[in-house]
Amino acid sequence: MASAPTIKVEVLRKDIKNLHLGVYPPHGRVRVAAPLIVSNEAVRLAVIDKLGWIKRQKARFAQQPRQSQREMVNGESHYFLGQRYRLRVHEQDAPARVTLRGVASLDLFVRPGTSPEQREVILLRWHRDQLNALIPPLLSKWQQRIRVEAAGWGIKKMKTKWGSCNPTAKRVWFNLELAKKPVKCLEYIVVHELLHLLERNHNERFTALMASYIPQWNRCREMLNTSPLGHEDWDY
């Protein structure tokens, strides 16, 4: 009889009050953030108690569609704000630029001889520019509603989180991949990170705050967790 596959669990010890268990894309990495005073046996029992949930999460990530590695050629599928577009590459002796044509085409204008890697850099720069335009109005709107103010914000590529917050520095970060997701998902992450300025942990208070500001936040989270993942050489 074959033995059940072993589930590897990463345990991080932190100066926190509650134990937090998470399963992360793309392959279902399991991580536990445990208070310093909680014993190893208590951590083990907590993982066993959630074993069924962990397996369901890992199975969901295994079934989640993934984009193939980007070749940046004509006809390739790319996503922007939740919409799927077909890439059209135009070579011309002029500065690089990206434009949307209608509801189905994404036009990439590059100089002759531009490599696939350089083409991707140009597209990612365009994604960043779009987020830089979309995020400030959302921050302004929700900072007023929540009555908090971030000292600063930024955009960067992140492999395991859609956003992050440093409550001490009052700085929030957003994943560049959010440019590919629907705007309501971006807004959900903006609210999520701003609420960490009120509550550091994902506890009952945090969940109640999320529900009070975005009642359908679970649908947004589900949308992010089931939409196609970008190709990455993931390394933890």
LINKALIN-V564748 format. One record per run of one state. SS is the DSSP state (H for helix, E for strand, L for the rest). FROM is the first residue (numbers start at 0). TO is the last residue. If there is no record, write none. Layout:
ss=SS from=FROM to=TO
ss=SS from=FROM to=TO
//
This chain:
ss=L from=0 to=7
ss=E from=8 to=13
ss=L from=14 to=18
ss=E from=19 to=23
ss=L from=24 to=27
ss=E from=28 to=34
ss=L from=35 to=38
ss=H from=39 to=48
ss=L from=49 to=49
ss=H from=50 to=62
ss=L from=63 to=64
ss=E from=65 to=65
ss=L from=66 to=75
ss=E from=76 to=79
ss=L from=80 to=81
ss=E from=82 to=90
ss=L from=91 to=95
ss=E from=96 to=100
ss=L from=101 to=103
ss=E from=104 to=109
ss=L from=110 to=114
ss=H from=115 to=145
ss=L from=146 to=150
ss=E from=151 to=155
ss=L from=156 to=161
ss=E from=162 to=165
ss=L from=166 to=169
ss=E from=170 to=174
ss=H from=175 to=179
ss=L from=180 to=181
ss=H from=182 to=194
ss=L from=195 to=202
ss=H from=203 to=212
ss=L from=213 to=215
ss=H from=216 to=225
ss=L from=226 to=227
ss=E from=228 to=228
ss=L from=229 to=235
//
